[in-house]
């Protein structure tokens, strides 16, 4: 079983967070994994250049690859990336839909104590605060706190803004 790493890149100074979640990523053949990784990385590079339409196009293609190979953890990564992309474009309704999809998958696949789940909850809370939905954001922050209290390895603080896209690399 291969161990894959999820790396999230910060929007401000590049900050790397590595989380291991191998059991959910090993089922696809290597050519599918390579295509997905290439498309996901292309989306990240476009996002870093503020080329959001290009990032969205690459990530939607990566999402199709993940869906065809039934790689739910990879789908969740892309849903989160698309949510970040939509947030940056002020497409808040679409961002919220993507965050909800990422949350549903991450909770089911990775469990209710996952650091990736906490990161998605955080970024979704940022969106809710930005759209004047403080009460809903506070509920998510309470969930984040519970995850942090159960796991010593979950970051205790997050950047104040959206963390940015992530990618699974070999």
C-alpha positions as a Markdown table, in Angstrom:
| # | Residue | x | y | z |
|---|---|---|---|---|
| 1 | Unk | 0.0 | 0.0 | 0.0 |
| 2 | Unk | 1.4 | 3.3 | -1.0 |
| 3 | Unk | 1.4 | 6.2 | 1.4 |
| 4 | Unk | 0.2 | 9.4 | -0.2 |
| 5 | Unk | 0.7 | 12.9 | 1.3 |
| 6 | Unk | -1.8 | 15.7 | 1.3 |
| 7 | Unk | -0.1 | 19.1 | 1.1 |
| 8 | Unk | -2.0 | 22.3 | 1.6 |
| 9 | Unk | -0.4 | 25.5 | 0.4 |
| 10 | Unk | -1.1 | 28.8 | 2.2 |
| 11 | Unk | -2.1 | 31.8 | 0.2 |
| 12 | Unk | 0.2 | 34.2 | 2.0 |
| 13 | Unk | 3.7 | 32.9 | 2.7 |
| 14 | Unk | 3.8 | 29.3 | 1.5 |
| 15 | Unk | 3.2 | 27.1 | 4.5 |
| 16 | Unk | 3.2 | 23.3 | 4.0 |
| 17 | Unk | 1.0 | 21.0 | 6.1 |
| 18 | Unk | 1.4 | 17.3 | 5.6 |
| 19 | Unk | -1.2 | 14.8 | 6.5 |
| 20 | Unk | -1.1 | 11.1 | 5.8 |
| 21 | Unk | -4.2 | 9.2 | 4.7 |
| 22 | Unk | -3.1 | 6.3 | 2.6 |
| 23 | Unk | -5.8 | 3.7 | 2.9 |
| 24 | Unk | -8.3 | 5.8 | 1.0 |
| 25 | Unk | -6.0 | 6.6 | -1.9 |
| 26 | Unk | -4.4 | 3.4 | -3.0 |
| 27 | Unk | -7.2 | 1.8 | -5.1 |
| 28 | Unk | -6.8 | 3.7 | -8.4 |
| 29 | Unk | -4.2 | 2.4 | -10.9 |
| 30 | Unk | -1.0 | 4.5 | -11.2 |
| 31 | Unk | -2.0 | 6.0 | -14.6 |
| 32 | Unk | -5.2 | 7.4 | -13.1 |
| 33 | Unk | -3.3 | 8.7 | -10.1 |
| 34 | Unk | -0.8 | 10.4 | -12.4 |
| 35 | Unk | -3.5 | 12.0 | -14.5 |
| 36 | Unk | -5.3 | 13.2 | -11.3 |
| 37 | Unk | -2.1 | 14.6 | -9.8 |
| 38 | Unk | -1.1 | 16.4 | -13.0 |
| 39 | Unk | -4.5 | 18.0 | -13.3 |
| 40 | Unk | -4.6 | 18.9 | -9.6 |
| 41 | Unk | -1.1 | 20.4 | -9.7 |
| 42 | Unk | -2.1 | 22.4 | -12.8 |
| 43 | Unk | -5.0 | 23.8 | -10.9 |
| 44 | Unk | -2.8 | 24.8 | -8.0 |
| 45 | Unk | -0.3 | 26.5 | -10.3 |
| 46 | Unk | -3.1 | 28.4 | -12.0 |
| 47 | Unk | -4.6 | 29.4 | -8.6 |
| 48 | Unk | -1.2 | 30.7 | -7.4 |
| 49 | Unk | -1.1 | 33.0 | -10.5 |
| 50 | Unk | -4.7 | 34.2 | -9.7 |
| 51 | Unk | -5.9 | 32.5 | -12.9 |
| 52 | Unk | -9.0 | 31.2 | -11.3 |
| 53 | Unk | -10.8 | 30.2 | -14.5 |
| 54 | Unk | -7.9 | 28.0 | -15.5 |
| 55 | Unk | -7.6 | 26.5 | -12.0 |
| 56 | Unk | -11.4 | 25.7 | -12.0 |
| 57 | Unk | -11.1 | 24.0 | -15.4 |
| 58 | Unk | -8.1 | 21.8 | -14.3 |
| 59 | Unk | -9.8 | 20.9 | -11.0 |
| 60 | Unk | -13.1 | 20.0 | -12.7 |
| 61 | Unk | -11.2 | 17.6 | -15.0 |
| 62 | Unk | -9.4 | 16.2 | -11.9 |
| 63 | Unk | -12.7 | 15.8 | -10.2 |
| 64 | Unk | -14.0 | 13.7 | -13.2 |
| 65 | Unk | -11.0 | 11.5 | -12.9 |
| 66 | Unk | -11.5 | 11.0 | -9.2 |
| 67 | Unk | -15.2 | 10.3 | -9.7 |
| 68 | Unk | -14.6 | 7.8 | -12.5 |
| 69 | Unk | -12.0 | 5.9 | -10.3 |
| 70 | Unk | -14.3 | 6.3 | -7.2 |
| 71 | Unk | -11.6 | 8.0 | -5.2 |
| 72 | Unk | -13.7 | 9.9 | -2.6 |
| 73 | Unk | -10.7 | 11.3 | -0.7 |
| 74 | Unk | -9.4 | 12.9 | -3.9 |
| 75 | Unk | -12.9 | 14.2 | -4.7 |
| 76 | Unk | -13.0 | 15.9 | -1.3 |
| 77 | Unk | -9.6 | 17.6 | -2.0 |
| 78 | Unk | -10.9 | 18.9 | -5.3 |
| 79 | Unk | -14.2 | 20.1 | -3.8 |
| 80 | Unk | -12.3 | 22.0 | -1.2 |
| 81 | Unk | -10.0 | 23.5 | -3.8 |
| 82 | Unk | -12.9 | 24.5 | -6.0 |
| 83 | Unk | -14.6 | 26.1 | -2.9 |
| 84 | Unk | -11.4 | 28.1 | -2.3 |
| 85 | Unk | -11.3 | 29.2 | -5.9 |
| 86 | Unk | -15.0 | 30.2 | -5.9 |
| 87 | Unk | -14.4 | 32.1 | -2.6 |
| 88 | Unk | -11.6 | 34.1 | -4.2 |
| 89 | Unk | -13.9 | 35.0 | -7.1 |
| 90 | Unk | -16.7 | 36.0 | -4.7 |
| 91 | Unk | -18.9 | 33.2 | -6.0 |
| 92 | Unk | -20.0 | 32.4 | -2.4 |
| 93 | Unk | -23.0 | 30.3 | -3.2 |
| 94 | Unk | -20.9 | 27.9 | -5.3 |
| 95 | Unk | -18.1 | 27.9 | -2.7 |
| 96 | Unk | -20.6 | 26.9 | 0.0 |
| 97 | Unk | -21.9 | 24.0 | -2.1 |
| 98 | Unk | -18.3 | 22.8 | -2.6 |
| 99 | Unk | -17.4 | 23.1 | 1.1 |
| 100 | Unk | -20.5 | 21.1 | 2.0 |
| 101 | Unk | -19.6 | 18.3 | -0.5 |
| 102 | Unk | -16.0 | 18.2 | 0.8 |
| 103 | Unk | -17.3 | 18.1 | 4.4 |
| 104 | Unk | -19.7 | 15.2 | 3.7 |
| 105 | Unk | -17.0 | 13.1 | 2.1 |
| 106 | Unk | -14.2 | 13.9 | 4.5 |
| 107 | Unk | -16.4 | 13.1 | 7.5 |
| 108 | Unk | -17.5 | 9.8 | 6.0 |
| 109 | Unk | -14.1 | 8.7 | 4.6 |
| 110 | Unk | -11.7 | 10.2 | 7.2 |
| 111 | Unk | -13.9 | 10.3 | 10.3 |
| 112 | Unk | -15.1 | 13.1 | 12.5 |
| 113 | Unk | -11.7 | 13.7 | 14.1 |
| 114 | Unk | -9.7 | 14.3 | 10.9 |
| 115 | Unk | -7.4 | 17.3 | 10.5 |
| 116 | Unk | -8.5 | 17.6 | 6.9 |
| 117 | Unk | -12.1 | 17.9 | 8.1 |
| 118 | Unk | -11.0 | 20.6 | 10.6 |
| 119 | Unk | -9.3 | 22.5 | 7.8 |
| 120 | Unk | -12.5 | 22.4 | 5.6 |
| 121 | Unk | -14.6 | 23.4 | 8.6 |
| 122 | Unk | -12.3 | 26.3 | 9.2 |
| 123 | Unk | -12.4 | 27.6 | 5.6 |
| 124 | Unk | -16.1 | 27.2 | 5.4 |
| 125 | Unk | -16.4 | 29.2 | 8.7 |
| 126 | Unk | -14.3 | 31.9 | 7.0 |
| 127 | Unk | -16.8 | 32.0 | 4.2 |
| 128 | Unk | -19.8 | 32.1 | 6.6 |
| 129 | Unk | -18.2 | 35.0 | 8.6 |
| 130 | Unk | -17.5 | 36.9 | 5.3 |
| 131 | Unk | -21.1 | 36.5 | 4.3 |
| 132 | Unk | -22.4 | 37.8 | 7.7 |
| 133 | Unk | -23.4 | 34.4 | 9.1 |
| 134 | Unk | -21.6 | 34.6 | 12.4 |
| 135 | Unk | -23.8 | 32.1 | 14.3 |
| 136 | Unk | -23.3 | 29.4 | 11.7 |
| 137 | Unk | -19.6 | 30.1 | 11.7 |
| 138 | Unk | -19.4 | 29.8 | 15.5 |
| 139 | Unk | -21.0 | 26.3 | 15.3 |
| 140 | Unk | -18.3 | 25.2 | 12.9 |
| 141 | Unk | -15.6 | 26.7 | 15.1 |
| 142 | Unk | -17.0 | 24.6 | 18.0 |
| 143 | Unk | -16.7 | 21.5 | 15.9 |
| 144 | Unk | -13.1 | 22.5 | 15.1 |
| 145 | Unk | -12.4 | 22.9 | 18.8 |
| 146 | Unk | -13.7 | 19.4 | 19.5 |
| 147 | Unk | -11.5 | 17.9 | 16.8 |
| 148 | Unk | -8.5 | 19.8 | 18.2 |
| 149 | Unk | -9.2 | 18.6 | 21.7 |
| 150 | Unk | -9.3 | 14.9 | 20.5 |
| 151 | Unk | -6.1 | 15.1 | 18.5 |
| 152 | Unk | -2.9 | 16.6 | 19.5 |
| 153 | Unk | -1.7 | 16.7 | 15.9 |
| 154 | Unk | -4.5 | 19.0 | 14.6 |
| 155 | Unk | -3.3 | 22.6 | 14.2 |
| 156 | Unk | -4.5 | 24.8 | 17.1 |
| 157 | Unk | -4.6 | 27.9 | 14.9 |
| 158 | Unk | -5.4 | 28.4 | 11.3 |
| 159 | Unk | -4.5 | 31.3 | 9.0 |
| 160 | Unk | -7.2 | 34.0 | 9.2 |
| 161 | Unk | -8.1 | 33.6 | 5.5 |
| 162 | Unk | -8.8 | 30.6 | 3.3 |
| 163 | Unk | -5.8 | 28.2 | 3.4 |
| 164 | Unk | -5.8 | 27.5 | -0.3 |
| 165 | Unk | -5.6 | 24.5 | -2.6 |
| 166 | Unk | -4.2 | 21.2 | -1.6 |
| 167 | Unk | -2.8 | 18.3 | -3.7 |
| 168 | Unk | -1.9 | 14.7 | -3.1 |
| 169 | Unk | 1.6 | 14.0 | -4.2 |
| 170 | Unk | 3.6 | 10.8 | -4.5 |
